[in-house]
C-alpha cells in the first residue's frame, strides 16, 4: 500500500522491488468529508494514535505539546486512542503536568470521528513508523490542516498541502504545530481546501479502485473471467 511497505516486504522476504506493485490505500472521501455546519475550534490539536505504542510517537507529541502550552496555555489535545492505566504514557502526562489539557477518546464510530475532525484546529501524526499513514489521509479528506512526521509515505500523502516535521524531534514537532496555529483564518481555510483536494485527486476510493482494476486486468485469466461475468450479467 506504499513504497515504504514495498521496501519492507522486499527486504523481509528477499524479493526484488520490481516483483511488488504499489497501489496506495483508498480513502472514502464521501465518508471522510468536511462538515461546514460544525464550528472548527481555534485551540484544539487532535491525534489518532495508540497512546502506548512506541512506534506511534505519542511520547514526542506530548513533550512538544508541553512546550506549546507555555505559549498557548489554553491549547487542548485530544487523543483518539485508549490510554493504558499505569503505563508509560500516563506517567509522562503526569510528569509533564498535562492532565488538565489532554483528553482521550476510544471506541467511537466513524461518524463520531469525522465530527471530531470537523472540530479540530489541526491533526498531528507524530509516528516514527507508518506503512501508509491513513490517519493523515482521513484527516486531510475531512479538510483538516495536518502535521505529519517524515516517515514512510506520510510526507508523500501530505505533499505541499500540510506540514512535514522530523520524526522523534520534539522541537520540530512543536514548530510544525505552531506553523498552523499562527496562520490566519484565511490561510487555514486555504490549507484545508488544498488538503481535501489532494486526497480526492490522489487517494480517493474511486481513483484507487480504478488502479486496482487496471492492475488485475493485466492478468489474462482474471481479465477473461471478468469479461465472462460481465457478459452473463447482461444476458
N, C-alpha and C positions, 0 to 999 in steps of 0.2 A: 504493500500500500504506500510505499515511499522509497526513495533512493536510499535512505538510511536503512530500512528493513531489507532492501535488496542486498546491500553490502554485508549486513549481519548474517543473513541466510547463506550467502555465498561463502562467507568465512567459516561459519559453523558446520556447513555440510560439504565443504571443499568443492564448490561449484564455481564455474566461470560466470561472470556477471551477465554475459550475453545469453545465458540459459534462463534468466529470470526477467520477466517483463514487469514493468512498473505501471500500475493504474491506481491512482490515489483513491482514498476513501471518498465516497459521495456524501454530501450534506443535503438533507431535505430542507430546501430553502422556503418551502411552503409551511413548514412547521417551525423552523428556527427563523423567525422574521421579526422585524420591528413592530412594536405596539405603540403607535404615536399617542394614544389616549392616556398612557401611563407616563407620569412625570419622572424624568430622569433626575436623580439626586446629584448634588454637586460635590459630595464628600464621601462617596461610597465606593470602596475598592472591593472587587469580587474575584474569588479564585475558586476553580473547581479542581480539587486535588485531594488525594488521600493524605490526611494530615501526618500520619506516622509512617508513610512510605518514603524512605530516604531519597529515592530517585525523583520524587516529585518536587523536591527543593523547597518545601514549606519552611524549613529552618531559615533559609536565606531570605525568604519573603518576610518572615517575622522580624528578623533583625533589621531589614530595610524599612519595614513599617514603623519600628521603634524610632528610627532616625527621622522619618517623615512626621511623626507626631510632635516632634519638637517645633516644627514649622506650622503644622496643621493640627492643633490639639483636638479639633472636632472630627477628625478623619475617622471613618469606620471601616472595618474589614470584615467581610462575611466569607466564610469558607464553606463551600458545598462539599461536605465530606464528614465522616464520623471521627470524633476525637476519642482516642483510646485513653480511658481513665488511668492515670498513674504513669502514662507513657512519657517519652522524652519531649514531645511537643507540648503537652500540658505543663511540664516543668519549665520549659523555656518561656512559655507565655507568662508564667508566674515570675520567673527571674527578670523578664523584661518589663514587668508591670503593665501588661497589655490586657488583662482580664476584662476591664470595662469597655474596651474598644473593639473587641473581637466577638463574633458570634459564629456558631456552627449550625449548619442545616444538613440533614441527611434524610434519605428515604422519600424524597419528593418526586412528584410526577414531572414528566417532560413539560407539561403546560405550566406548572408552577416554576420550573427552571427558566422557561422563556420569559415569564413575567419578572423574575428576578433580574435577568439580563436587561430588561427594559428599564429597570430602576437604577442599575449600576452606572456610576460615572465612568468606570473603566474595568476591564478584566485583565488580570495578570496570570500568565502561565510561567511559573518560576522553575520548571523542571530542569534537571541535569541530564535527563534522558527521555526521549519521546520517539516512538516508532513513526508516528504521524503528527500528532498534535491536534486531535479532534476538538478539545475544549476551545482552542483559539479559533478554529474554523466556525464552530457553532456560535460563539460569541460575536464574531465578525458578521456572520449571517444575520444576526439579530440587530446589527447596526451599532454594536458597542465598540468604542475605541479599545484597542488591545495592545498590551505589552507582553512580549514573549522573549524567552532566552534563545540564544543562537544554537540550539541543539536540534539534531535530526533534521527534519524538513520544516520545522516550525517557522524558520526565517523565510522559507520559500512560500509558505502559506500566507504569511503576513505581508511580505514584499514591502512596497512603499506605502501600504495602507495601514500601518501600525508602527509600533516602536520595538526595535530589537535590542536586547541588552545581553551582557556577558553572563553566561551561566555561573552559578555559585559565587558571584561577585556582588556583595551586599550593596556597595556604593553605586555600582552600575544599575542595579535593580531600582534603588531609591531614586536615582536620577531619571531613569526611564519613566517611572510613575509620575514624577514631578513634571516632566515634559508635557504630559497630558493635563495635569491639574492646573498648570499655569496658562493653558490655552484659553482663548476667548470662546464664548458660546458658538460663534460662527465657525471658528477653527475646529472645534469639537464636532460640530454638525458636518462639516466638510469631510472630516476623517471618518465619521460614521457612514456617510454615503459611499465613500471610496471603499471602505471595508466590506460593506454589503455587496457592492458591485463586483468586487474582486472574487468573492466566494461564489456568487451566482454564475459568473462567467467561467471560472476555472475549476470549481469543485462542486457545483450544483449537481443534484442527483440525476437530472436528465442528461447533462453533459457527460458525467461519468458512466452512466448506463450505456450511452452510445459507444463509448470507448470499449466497454466490455463486449458489447455486441460485435463490434468490428474485430476484436481480438478472437472471439470464439469462431467467427466466420472464416478465420484463417485456417481452421481445422476442416478439411474436406468432409469428414464424416459428420461432424456437427452441422455443417452447412447443409449437407444433404438431408439429414433428419429434420432440421429446422424448416426447410422448404417443404418437406413432406407434411409436417404438422400444419404448416400454414395453408397448404392446398386442401387438406382434409377439413380444416376449419370452415372453408367457404364452399364445400360441396353441398 
